[in-house]
């Protein structure tokens, strides 16, 4: 079992409350860089002139990468619509990269059309991630053309609006599932969502944000001490997923249903019209 460690930090903000990006290529160590370089070459090989730029997001460009624990999450921005490009090679290439580089938990390739990224009057998670949690490692950086973001209800809504659907999907995927790797992936995925949702419930009170699990857990526990053991279990499952689908479903049936109810209460207050992507009130740099 992996111990829960006090790792991570809250996003820094400027004098106006805008989230600052602390990602940098200088934070990426040489071993992780080898994985990134091969991912870039893969994108270039298969996408050619359709590739605009590549970003690495998450813990590694923030200097928080942990060997054998962290993922290399990449974002490819395309000059064409995703549906107009043949991506039939993706799954095999991802698997090849995962088999080759055991230093990371996994390598993710993802694809987005540039015009969709730049349509930024409403909150969207990928532009947000590029602006606040990613570094450009190939091509022309789009971040200066994206809006600035605050730790406010538009961001909290992203984590809470879809929570019920995400937990429902996770339970559906787990029922009668005997594929161990699939169960592990699903467990880690949904538990990270739950931990971040716990912080999102309090984003208007705290005006702070992090995607790191431990500090999110700490804030949640301060407000919901009676639910601290449940959220601690979610953190444990997120960093060290389990393969017992039945136990995961039982946890989601209990704590998952509770946090769905809390999310619904939050939405009734902060988004009563149930808008999936709320308008950003501060578009201009």
PAVODREN-128104 format. One record per atom (N, C-alpha, C): x, y, z. Coordinates in steps of 0.05 Angstrom, whole numbers, plus 5000, padded with zeros to 4 digits. Layout:
XYZ/...
***
This chain:
501749765000/500050005000/501750255000/501150444983/502650694981/501750885003/503650995018/502951185039/502051445028/500151565041/499251835033/501252035044/502452185027/504552375035/503552665030/504652845047/503953125044/505553245021/504453184997/505753284972/503753454957/504753674946/502953844930/502754114942/501454294928/501154574937/498854704923/497854924935/495755074922/496855254900/495255314881/496155484859/496655764870/498955874861/499456154868/497756344851/497056574862/495456764847/496857034848/496157204828/497357474827/495657664844/496357914843/494958114860/492058144853/491258054829/488458074820/486957804825/488257614836/486957354842/487057154819/488557224798/488757034775/490756814781/490056574774/491856344778/494356364761/496656334774/499256344760/500156064753/501456034730/502455784721/505355744731/505755534747/508455484757/509755254742/508755184719/509954974702/512255094686/514354934683/516655024668/518254784657/519454814634/521154604624/523554554643/524354754657/526654724676/525954544699/523354494704/522554324726/522554024718/522953974692/522753694683/525453564684/525653344699/528253214701/528953054676/531452974674/532352854649/530952594642/530252434662/528952174657/526152214646/524652404658/522052464647/522152594620/524252744615/524552884589/524852684567/526152454572/526452244551/523652154542/521852114561/519152024554/517652244537/517952494546/516652714532/517752744504/520452724501/521652744474/520552534455/520152294465/519152084448/516152124441/514652234460/511852294455/511752514433/513452714435/513452924414/514052814387/516152644385/516852524360/514652344349/513152214367/510852054358/508752234345/508052454359/506152644348/507052744320/509552824318/510552924293/510452724271/511152474278/511152254258/508352204247/506352194264/503752114255/501952344247/502552584256/500852814250/502053004230/504653014227/505953194207/505053484210/504253604188/503453884188/500753934202/499353724209/496853764224/497353834253/499853804262/500653854290/501354144293/500054284311/500654564317/502654594341/501954454363/503654484386/503154254405/504954214425/504653994444/505254114472/503654024491/503854114519/504153874538/505553914560/505553714581/504353844605/502453704617/500953814640/501353644665/500553744688/500653584712/503053624729/503753414745/505753444765/508553474754/509153344732/511953334722/512953614714/511553774699/512654044693/512554244716/511254154738/511254324762/513454234782/515054044774/517253954791/516353764813/513953654811/512753484832/512553184822/513853134800/513752864789/515052654807/513752424809/514852204826/515251964808/517651854809/518351624792/516451384799/515451264778/513651034779/510851104789/510351354795/507751434805/506351634786/507951834776/506852044759/506351954731/504352074718/503752034690/504952254674/505552184648/506252394629/503752444613/502452664619/499952744606/500552954585/500052894560/500753074538/498153164524/498353404513/496153524498/497253604471/496053504450/496853584422/494653764411/495454004402/493654184390/493954154359/491654114346/491554054318/490654284301/491654294276/490754494257/488254414242/487454164246/484954054235/483153964257/480553934250/478753814270/479553524276/479153444300/479953184309/478652964292/476053004286/474552804271/475552774242/477152974232/478152964205/480852834203/481852734225/484552614226/484352324235/485852154222/485851864228/487651824253/486351744275/487751694300/487751404308/487451234288/487250944293/489850824305/491950974303/494550884314/494850944344/493151104355/493551214382/493850994403/492050804405/492050614426/494550444426/495450354403/497850184401/500250344409/500450594400/502750764406/502950824436/500550884448/500550934477/501550684492/500650454484/501450204497/504450164493/505450214469/508350184465/509950374483/509050624486/510450804503/510250714532/507950614540/507750524568/509450284573/509750104553/511449864557/514449944558/515150154543/517950234541/518850384565/517150564576/518050744597/516650674623/518050504639/516950424665/517450634687/518850844681/519351054700/516851214706/514851194688/512351344693/510051134695/507951224708/505651044712/504151004685/504251214668/502951194643/503451434625/503051404600/503351624580/500651664567/499751904567/497151964554/497552154531/496452084508/496352254485/493552354481/493152614478/490452724474/490552934452/488252994440/488253144415/485953344416/486553604408/484453814408/484954004385/482754094373/482854274351/483354554361/485154704348/486054964357/483755164359/481855154341/479755354342/477855304366/477655044374/476054984397/477455094423/480055074423/481555174446/481355474449/481255614427/481255904427/478456024430/476355864429/473655954435/473355964465/474156194477/474556184506/472756374522/470356434513/468656604529/467256454551/467256184549/466156014570/468355824581/467955754606/470055584618/470155314604/472555224598/473154964586/475654864599/475754604606/477954504622/480554494607/480654444581/483254424568/484554694564/483154904555/484455164556/485355244584/483755174604/484555234632/487155084639/487354834631/489754674638/492154784623/491854864598/494054974583/495055234595/493155404604/493855664615/495155644643/494255454659/494955454687/496655224697/496754994682/498054764692/499754614672/500454754650/501954614628/504254784618/506054654604/508254794591/508454704562/508854884544/509154824516/511854704511/511954464499/514454324494/515054294464/513154384448/513554374419/511554574406/512554724385/510754894370/510355164383/508355314374/507755584384/505855574407/506655694429/505155694454/502655864451/500255744457/497755894455/496956034481/498455984503/497456074529/496956374531/498556534517/498156824518/495556904506/494356734489/491856804475/489356694491/489856584514/487656464530/487056654553/484656644564/483856814586/485256744611/485256924630/486256854657/483856744674/484656584694/482656444709/482956494739/480756504753/480756534782/479656284795/480256244820/479156024836/476356114845/474356084827/471656174833/469655974823/467156044823/465055854818/465055744789/466255894770/466455794743/468255544742/470255544758/472155324760/470955104777/469655174800/468354974817/466254824802/464754964784/462554844769/463654624751/466054654740/467154444723/467454184738/468154194763/468553954779/465953834790/463853994792/461453904805/459153844787/459053984764/456753954746/456553674735/458853554728/458853284716/459253064736/459453124762/460252924782/458352684783/455752734783/453852514784/454152334760/454452444736/454752284712/457352124713/459452244724/462052114725/462051874744/460751914767/460651694786/458751474776/456551544763/454851354751/456251184730/457851324713/459351184692/461350994704/462751084726/464750914739/463450654749/461150684762/459850444773/458950264750/457950374729/457150214706/459550064694/461850194692/464250074682/465249854700/464749874726/465849684745/464049434748/461449464743/459649234746/460549004728/460948764739/461648524724/464248554708/465848744716/468448784702/470548604715/471848434700/473848254710/476648314699/476848544685/479448634674/480848794695/482948674707/484248804730/485349084723/486649104700/487849364693/485649574688/483449484676/481249674672/480049764698/479849584717/478749664744/480649854758/483249804756/485149974769/485050254756/484850274730/484750534716/482250684725/479950544725/477450664733/477450764761/478650604779/478750684807/480450934811/482850944799/484451184802/483151424790/481851394767/480551614753/478351734770/476451574780/474151674794/474851784821/476851674834/477651774860/478952044859/480552094838/481652354835/479452564830/477452484815/475152664810/473752734836/473352534853/472052574879/473552754897/476152714899/477852884917/477853174907/478053214881/477953484871/475253614874/473153454872/470453554877/470153644906/471453504924/471353584952/472353864957/474453944943/475454214945/473654404930/472554324907/470754494892/468354584908/467454414926/465154484943/465754734959/468254794964/469055004982/470555234968/470455234941/472155424926/471255714930/468655754935/467756024939/468556124967/468655944986/469456025013/472556065015/474055895002/476955905005/478356064983/477056104960/478356244938/481156144932/481355874932/483955754927/483455494911/485455404897/485155174879/487755014878/487354754876/489654574870/488554324857/490054194840/489453934830/490953714845/492553804864/494153614880/492253504902/492453244907/490453104923/490753164953/493153174963/493453204992/492453475002/493253694991/492153955000/489153984996/488053864975/485153864971/483853714993/484953485001/483853325023/483953475049/486053625054/486353775079/484153985082/483654135060/481554345062/478854215066/478254005051/475653865054/475353775083/477353655095/477253545122/476653765143/477654005138/477154225157/474254295158/472854275135/470054345134/468154115140/469053875134/467453635137/468953425154/469553485179/471153295195/469853015198/467153015197/465852755200/466252575175/466952705153/467452555128/470352525121/472152605139/474952585134/475952305128/474952095143/475951825137/475151735109/472751815100/471951745073/473651875051/474252135055/475852275035/478752175036/479652105060/482351985062/482451715046/480251565048/480151315033/480151375003/478751584994/478751654966/481551734956/483051874973/485851944966/487551694964/487151514983/488651264982/488051104956/485551084949/484750944925/485851084900/486051354901/487051504878/489951454873/491551444894/494451404890/495251114889/493550944901/494150654901/491550504895/490650504870/488050394863/487850094870/485450014877/484949734883/483549594860/483649324860/482549174837/479949034845/478949074869/476448954878/474149134869/472849074847/470749244836/468449264855/467749054869/465549054888/465949264910/468349264922/468949454943/468949734933/469849784909/469850054898/466950144894/465249964884/462450034879/461050094906/461649944927/460449994953/461250264963/463750334959/464750604968/463250824952/462950784926/461650984910/458650994917/457450774924/454650774932/454150934957/456150944975/455851085000/457051364999/459651384999/460851654998/460351794972/460351644950/459851764924/457051894924/455051754934/452351874934/452252114953/453752104975/453752334993/454852584979/457152554965/458352784953/456752884929/455352704916/453552784894/451352964906/450252894929/448253064942/449353334949/451853344959/453053604966/453553764941/454353634919/454753784894/452053904884/449853754887/447253854878/446454104895/447054094921/446454334938/448154574928/450654524922/452454734913/451354854887/450554684868/449554774842/446954944846/445254864864/442855014869/443455304878/445655334892/446355604901/447955764880/449955634868/451855774851/451255744821/449655554813/448955514785/446155404783/444155554792/441455454792/440355404765/441455534744/440455494717/441755244704/443555114719/444954874710/446254914682/448055114681/449655164657/452154994659/452654834639/454854644640/457554784639/457854984622/460355144619/459655434624/460355524648/459555794656/461256004641/460056234637/461456454624/463656564642/465956614630/468256734645/467857034646/467957144669/467457434672/469857604667/472157484661/474657634657/476157524633/475257594610/476357474585/479057594577/479257854580/481657994570/483957974589/486357934577/488757924593/489158184609/
***
